[in-house]
Amino acid sequence: VKNFCMSQGFEKDFEDFAERHHEHFMDAIDMVQGDEHKLEHHNIYNQYLEEFEGKIAKCIENEGGSVHDFYEEAQRIIESDDMSTNKFFIEALLATTDYGVFMTLMRGEARKFRK
């Protein structure tokens, strides 16, 4: 899963997603903490979760694993004292499913298109 998520193809998929949706975040570029988010942002976030969690699930299943087992192992790694790159990867992967992190990424992508 780590290799898949760090692949250029996966990164390109995110870039394509961001390019398809960046215009909806133009008004969010200058948001500050406490500003109200549009329902549209939440809807796009849900699309993002569905699309990328689906890609990861397919990768896990193609490797002969199950999503349930992956989450159990991820939880074990997070709760351990292990400071390996696997723990960092799992923490980073979980962070990308956080709405706040998603908004930061999408606002950054929107900035690239601001004229």
C-alpha positions in Angstrom: 0.0 0.0 0.0 2.8 2.4 0.9 4.4 1.9 -2.6 1.1 2.4 -4.3 0.3 5.6 -2.3 3.7 7.0 -3.0 3.6 6.2 -6.7 3.5 8.8 -9.4 0.2 7.4 -10.6 -1.5 7.9 -7.3 0.0 11.4 -7.0 -1.2 12.1 -10.6 -4.7 11.0 -9.6 -4.7 13.5 -6.7 -3.4 16.3 -9.0 -6.2 15.4 -11.5 -8.8 15.5 -8.8 -7.5 18.8 -7.5 -7.5 20.3 -11.0 -11.1 19.1 -11.6 -12.3 20.7 -8.4 -10.0 23.6 -7.7 -12.4 26.3 -8.9 -14.8 25.4 -6.1 -12.0 26.4 -3.6 -11.0 29.7 -5.1 -13.2 31.5 -2.5 -11.5 29.5 0.3 -8.0 30.6 -0.5 -8.0 33.4 2.0 -10.2 31.7 4.7 -9.1 32.0 8.3 -9.8 29.7 11.2 -13.4 30.1 12.2 -14.7 31.0 8.8 -17.7 28.9 7.7 -17.1 26.3 5.1 -19.5 25.8 2.2 -21.5 22.6 2.0 -20.0 22.2 -1.5 -16.5 21.8 0.1 -17.8 19.0 2.3 -19.5 17.3 -0.7 -16.2 17.4 -2.7 -14.4 16.1 0.4 -16.8 13.2 0.5 -16.1 12.5 -3.2 -12.4 12.6 -2.5 -12.7 10.1 0.3 -14.8 7.8 -1.8 -12.4 8.0 -4.8 -9.2 7.6 -2.9 -10.3 5.1 -0.3 -11.7 3.0 -3.2 -8.3 3.1 -4.9 -6.5 2.0 -1.7 -9.0 -0.7 -1.1 -8.6 -2.0 -4.6 -4.8 -2.0 -4.1 -5.1 -4.0 -0.8 -7.4 -6.5 -2.4 -5.2 -6.9 -5.5 -2.4 -7.8 -3.2 -4.5 -10.5 -1.6 -5.3 -8.6 1.6 -8.5 -7.3 3.1 -9.3 -3.7 4.1 -10.4 -4.9 7.5 -7.0 -6.6 8.1 -5.2 -3.5 6.8 -7.0 -1.3 9.3 -6.3 -3.7 12.1 -2.6 -3.7 11.3 -2.6 0.1 10.9 -4.2 0.5 14.3 -1.6 -1.9 15.8 1.2 0.2 14.3 -0.3 3.5 15.5 -0.6 2.2 19.0 2.9 0.8 19.1 6.0 2.5 20.3 7.6 1.7 16.9 8.9 4.8 15.3 9.5 3.2 11.9 8.7 4.6 8.5 5.6 2.4 8.5 4.2 4.4 11.4 5.0 7.7 9.8 3.3 6.5 6.6 0.1 5.4 8.4 0.0 8.7 10.3 0.4 10.6 7.0 -2.2 8.4 5.3 -4.7 9.1 8.1 -4.0 12.8 8.0 -5.0 12.9 4.4 -8.5 11.7 5.4 -8.9 14.6 7.7 -11.1 17.4 6.4 -8.8 20.1 7.7 -5.8 18.6 5.8 -8.0 18.2 2.7 -9.0 21.9 2.8 -5.3 22.9 3.2 -4.4 20.8 0.2 -7.3 22.1 -1.9 -6.6 25.7 -1.0 -3.0 25.2 -2.0 -4.1 23.7 -5.3 -6.5 26.6 -5.9 -3.7 29.1 -5.2 -1.8 27.6 -8.2 -4.7 28.7 -10.5 -5.3 32.1 -9.0 -4.5 34.8 -11.5 
